[in-house]
Amino acid sequence: MKRLVLIITVIALLLTFAACGNNAPAATKDYITEEYVAEQPTQPATEPEDPEAILALRRDTVEQEMRRMSAVLWTPAELVTYHMANKSSGIEVANKEDPKHVITFVPGNIYQGIPYTHGGGSGYAWVSYATAQDENGVYTLSGLTTEVLSGSGSTSQFNYSRLGNDCADQLFWAWGQVASSISFFGTSSMTEGNGCLKVGYYVSAGKFTKENNTEAIVQNNGKDTMYAAYALLQKGDAIVNYTAGGAGHTVMIVECHPTYLADGTLDAENSYVTVLEQTGANEINQTKVFNEKLGKDVYLCEILDAKWSFEELFGKGYLPITCKELIDPAPRAEAQLTDGTKEPSMDNMFTGKISCNYRISDVTIRIMDENGNLLQKATCFSQQIEMLTFDLGRFKNPMEEKSMQGKIDLDKLNAGTYHCTYVARISTGEQIIFRDFTFSK
């Protein structure tokens, strides 16, 4: 009889605990553990006092970020295929109609550089997918999908790209380490009105068009003027071209080596610049090199430190440019992020826009229980067109789920009190908390 009473008591206690668990905010097994978070660069709040030292530091900084994006070593945890074209019709159609732009990344293969896409993603966004880094610096990236890489960076079918970038975006993210003065969107808008200042004394005006293309501008200015301008290029500057056919390209300068003949004239054939560039050709061609440190082939998304002669720059119609922060040692603008929602709550979690004077990479929402245990987390990456703004409504857009990390689902939260934070990461690497509130359900 005593044994029967004991069994009934134990069952009653278990039912009581189960009932209490139904009213608790969450069970321990539902907690999220952020086991690995890759270290990423963030710009210091202070700079040197000497003006020359300020500019030298900024030039080093933008070159280092461009190189980080171009040189990052990684391998995918899962097989992933994507369509490199700006407007994708899906992998199935692309395999038939545009096979050369269908790119596959294979687990176990090591790749160098961020893939060429039209997602406009930052280096921060790319490395945020890392779940580990080995002793040779190779990241393992988990969660890469066809959707997050393919097509344009919109929310239309087959075009959800948020990761990877093209030539103009990669340069923007690198300059964005120190620059809030830039606002260009693609190579056609890389002009003075959008923060791309001339290096040298050539004549150029207005947005580039098929008629007002850089090849024509270079020819109109002539060799002497353009060679003199190329000779002034410094680390961190850029060159840009936009053709009569509507194609464009830009690269960052690492070094500039002007050479002069005995009579003092510039030797354009032997004068050259060293550049870092983002281009899709290496992926298309499956370019690979043997890496002695790793003891195996590395597949190249980007080639480092290519040399281009001044003659090539002139022949292809490149204009030399820079940004204000690389020539003016005035203090950098402090990051200023504005949230259109003044009193955040559970009811307006997914409404409103934020804006910042530096480009926004991504926004992460975290929901914790009363003890600080992480229950839900989602990161939404900026659309290429947004640049300095971010629409929080995309967190609840069903089309956006294909390009997000994680998910926020309030319906899955039990009755209780919760703590919620919103963090925006910007081009300087700074992570800004712009909503921090408690809500009850």
Buried (B, 14 or more C-beta within 10 A) or exposed (E): EEEEEEEEEEEEEEEEEEEEEEEEBBEEEBEBEEEEEBEBEBBEEEBEEEEEEBBBBBBEBBBBBBBBBBBBBBBBBEEBBBBBBBEBBBBEEBEEEBEEBBBEBEEEBBBBBBBBBBBBBBBBBBBBBBBBBEEEEBBBBEBBBBBBBBBBBBBEEBBBBBBBBBBBBBBBBBBBBBBBBBBBBBBBBBBEEBBBBBBBEBEBEEEBEEEBBBBBBBEEBEBEBBBBBBBBBBBBBBBBBBBBEEEBBBBBBBBBBBBEEEEEEBBBEBBBBBBBBBBBEBBBEEBBEEBEEBEEEBBBBBBBEBEBBBBBBBEBBBBBBBBBBBBBBEEBEEBEBEBEBEEBEBEEBBBBBBBBBBBBBBBBBBBBBEEEBBBBBBBBBBBBEBBBBBBBEBBBBEBBBBBBBBEBEBEEBBEBEBBBBBBBBBBBBBBBEBBEBEBEE
